[in-house]
Amino acid sequence: MEYKFDASIQMESTFVAEEYFAAIINFSPEELNNHFIEFKYNNTDMFEISVHPETHVIKRFTLTLCNHFTVIDKDMSVPICIDGTIIIDGPDTTECETFMVNLYNNGMLIKLSDEEPKFYYKSGNIIFAISDNSKLTEVYIINLAKTDVNHAKNELYLGVEP
């Protein structure tokens, strides 16, 4: 997977509360034949990223399936990061080493690898943590309102046995 970053272009995004999806972050309402890249763990957890078919600029992030999560009743700390535009190019599917979602009072952290992140790149309400060897290790979804967190919590708990 190749990750590029353009700090000269700032992006905005919005959280979309849609039934059956714990988190959707939309960067552009532009309707294109976008390219989809999925990050999955076994067949139990997955998110997909939609990118522009030519520029590979991130357009949408969707947490589609999540069976490994924890709800933490405190605010998430956010790393210092560079703000700009995330550009992604690579295979259609990436198998993750691990997949754990931590839902906080103000955001969400998705851990994908045990490798230490070295670089933090932010676009809108998403932060990508990238390792020394260009591996996506964590995804932060930041600045969530209480209603967004409640939506994510309700959708995560759907289908979970009490």
N, C-alpha and C positions, 0 to 999 in steps of 0.2 A: 504494500500500500504506500502511496506517495502522498504526503501532506505538504502543502505549500501555504504560505501566509502572506497576505498583502496588507500591510499596516496603513497604506495610504487611503484605503476605502473602508469606512466605518459602516457596520451593518446594524440594523434594528431587527427585532423579532418579537413575536407575540406567542403567548401560551394559548393553545386551543383546547378547550375542555370538550372532548368528543367521547361519546359512549363507547365502551370496550377498550379504550386506549388510555393508559395511565398518564402519558405525557406526549403531547405534540407541540413542537416549537416550529412555527412557520416564519420563514424569512422573506418570502415573496409570494404574493397572490398570483403571480404570473403562471398561466397554464401552458406548460410545454410538455413535450414528450421527454420528461426527465429520466435520468439514469438512476437506478436504485442500487444501493450497496447495503448488504445486510451483514450485521455482526451478530453471531449467534453462539450459544453455549449449549451443546447437545441439542436436544429438541425441546428444551424447557424454557429458554430465555432468548430474547432477540430484540434488537432495535434495527431500524433501517434509516438510512440517510438518502435523501433525494438530492441529486446535484444537477446543475444545468448540463445538458448533453454536450455542449461544446466547450464552455469555459470551466466546467467542473466546480463552480462555486456552489456552496451549500445552499439549498432551497428549503429543506424541511427535515426535521428530525422526528421520528416516531418510535416510541417505546411500544412495541407490538405484543410482546409476550414476556411475562416475568413471574417466575415461581420462587426466586431466591431474593428475599427483601427483608429489611428491618425498618421499623418506624422508630425514629429517635426524637424524643421530645426536647430538642434544643436547637439553637440556630446553627447552621452549617458555616464553617469558616471557609472563606474563598481565597485561593492563592493569588499572589500578585501575578498578573499576566499582561501580555501585549494584546491590545485591542485592534481589530481589523476584520479581514475577510478570510475565512477558511476555504481552501481549495483542495479537493480530494479526488484522487484518481487511483484506480486499482481494480482488483478482481471484484466480481459481483457478490462474493460471499467470503467472509473471514470468520474462521472458528476461533473463539476466544478461549484463553486458558481458564478463566473463571468468569463469573457473572454474578455480581452482588449489588443490589440497589439499596442504598441507605436514603430513606426519606426523612428530611428534617423539617423544621417549622418554616423555613424560608427557601428550601431548595431540595435538590436531589443529587446524589453522587452515585455514579455507576462505575464499579471497579471491574476492570476487564483483564488485568494482569497483575502479577506480583512484582513486576519490574518497577524500579523507581522512576517517576517522571522527572524529566529534566527541563522541558519547555512547556509553558502554558499559553495557549492561544485562545482568545475570546472573540466570538462573533455574536452580537446580540446577547441573548440569555444563555448561551452555550459556551463552555470552556472545554477545550481538548487538552489533555495532559499527554505529552509525547515523550517517550524514552530516548535515550542516547542513540539507539539503533532504529529510530523512526517508527516505533510501535505505539499505537494508541493504548494507553494504560488506564485512563480514567476519563469519564465525561461528567462534567458538572452542569446542572441546570440551575440557574441562579435567579434571584429576585422574584421568587414565586409569592403571590399573594396567598392569604389564608384560604380563600376559596379554591385556588389552584391546587394547594396542598391537600385540601379535603377531597377534591375530585380525584387526585392521584391516589390517595389513600383508599378511597372507596373502590376504585377500579383495580387496585392491587389486591384487595381482599376478596374480590369476586372469585368464586370458585374455590376458595381456601376453606378447608374444614375448620370449624371452631374448636 
